């Protein structure tokens, strides 16, 4: 069986962190975004918020495969801010994120090497605070059960998902209770076997579409 394709992760919510190096304040903000336009809006908002700062340097990675990137040194010496910030996002294997590092100059020059370390450290320490969201290629499976059995299967599927790299969708309650599981393709035979064992063969999962799904890390 062909293994599921690996995709860059993203972050669950925005994070911010401040470090001080030789009296200069470096305020790093990293936020999840769905597009370049959304990233630009974040940058515009933060530049307005930190309008009196000497620099608001930026880096972003977007696209499902993390294949789109943009950066800005915003007046810092070329290559000392945007590139090291982007390198951190790449090393963390992230996408659909934008990083803005706001610098309030403290009067002491750091030199090119010092700036590279400062900007990369600012982004790295902010990301240490972030909750990751993994992205996986998962297959939809629906399971219909009688309402009287819904509680038991809800517990069974939650436990199964936690041990097999799967995630649950929203349950629907109509004539029967319908559960939705998003599971790796190579785990589908195990799911069918486990449901058969739990139901004496009366519950049969129905396989649906394959999709890239965000899974909390």
N, C-alpha and C positions, 0 to 999 in steps of 0.2 A: 504494500500500500504506500502511496506517495505521502511523505510526512507533511504536516501542515506548515505553510509558509510562515516564517517568522516576520513580525512587523514591529517597528519601533513602538515604544510605550509613550504615554503622555502623563500629565499630572491631573489629579482629581480637582484641585482648586488652587487659586492663586496663593502665593507665599511671598513674604518680604522679610528681609534681614539687613541689619546695618553693621558694618565694621568700621573701625577708625584706624588709619595707618598714617603715622607722622602728621597728625592733626587734620588730615583730610578725611571727610566722611564719605563712605561709599554705601549707598542705600540700594540694595538689589531687590527688584520686584520681578517675579516670574509668574506668568499667568497662562492657563490653557486657552487656546484659540481654535476656531474652526476654519479660518481662512486668513489670507494675507490682509484683506480689508479689515477683518476683526483685529488682527495684530496692529495694524496702523492706527486703529481707533484707540487701542490700549496705550500705544506710544504717545498719541496726541493728548490723551487724558493725563498721563503722568508728566509730560512736559509742561502742561498747564498747571498741574499740582505743584511741581518743583520748578516753577518758572524762574526763580532766583538762583538756581544752581549754576555752577560753571559749565557742567557737562551733563547730558542725558544720553549715554551711549546705549546702543541697542544691538540685539541679535535675535533672529527668529529662524525656526525650522518649521515648515509646514508640508502637508501632503501625506497621504497614507503611508508611503514608503520613506518619508523624510527627505524627499529629493528636491525640495525647494528651500533656499536659504537666502537671507538678506541680513546686512549688518551696517552699522554706522559708528564711526569713531567720534562723531559730534565735536570736532575740534581738538581732540587729543591727537598726539603724533600718530601718523598712519601705522596701523597694525598693532597698536598697543592696547586697544579696548575691544572693538567689535570682534576681531578674530579670536582672541583668547576666550571671550564670552561664548562665541559660537563653538569653539573647540570643546568647551565643557558640555554643551548640549549634545554634541556629537558623541563624545565619550560616554555620556550617560544613555546613549541610544534613545533619544527622545524625539518626538515630532509634535506638531500642532501646539507649540509653545513659543512665547515671546519673552525675552529677558530685557529689562531696562535697568541699567546701573546709573544712578544719579550721584554725581560727585560734587561735594562742596569743598573747594580747594582750601587747604589749611595753611598755605604759605610756604610749605617745604616741597621742593621738587623731588619726585621719586625716581626719575630716570626711566628709560624705556623698559628695562627689565623689571623695575619696581612696579610700573604701571601694569604690565602684563600680569604679574603675580597678583596685584590688587584686584584687577577686574575679574580674573579667573576665580580667585578665592571668593569674591563677593557672590558670584553666581553659584559656585559650588556649595557654599555654606547655606545659601537660600534653598537650594534644591534638597539639601539634607533634611529640611523641614517638610518637604512635600510628600504627599501620599501618591504613590504611583498607580497608574491604570494600565494594565497590560492589554495588548490587542492581539486577538487570536482569530484564526479562521475556524469557525465552529459551524456545526450543522444543526438545524432546527429539528427537534423531535417533539411530537405531541402525543399525549397519553390520556385516553378517556377512561374514567372510572365512575362508579356509582357514587352518588352524594354521600351515602352512608360510609363509604371507604375513603373519602377525600382526605380526612385527617391523617390516616395511616400512610397514604401514599405521599402526602405532602412531606411528612417527616422522612420517609424513605428516600424521596428524591433529593431533599435538601442534604441529607447525609451522603448520598451517592455523588452528588455534584461536588461536594467538598473534597472527596477523595479521588476524583477522576478528571480534574481540570475543566469541569463544566460550570455553567451558571444557569439559573432559573429565570424564565420570563414570567409574565403575569398569568395567573390562573384565571380561567373563565368558567362561569357557572351558568349553564343552560339546562337542557334536558339531562346532561351529565356534567361532571366536573372535568374540565380539560386542563391538564398541566402542560407547560412548555419548558423543554430543556434544550439548552444550546451546548452541544458536546463535541469534542474532537472526533474526527471521522474514525480514527482507529479505536475509539472507545464504544462505538455504536453496537458492535456485537455483544460486548459485556453488558451494556444497558438492557438489551433485549433478553439476554440470559437471566439477568438479575430480576427483571420484571416477571419473566415467566416463572422463575422459582418462587417469587413472592405471591403470585396469583394463581398458581397451579395451571399456568398456561392461558388464563382467561384474559389477561391484559397484554395487548400487542402494540408496541410503539409504532408511530407512523413518521417516516423520515420526510423532511421538507427541504427547504433551501439552505444553501451555504452562505455565510455572511461573516464579515469582519465584526467582531463583537468586543466591546470594552469590558474588561474583567478587572475588578479591583485587585491591586497587588497585595 
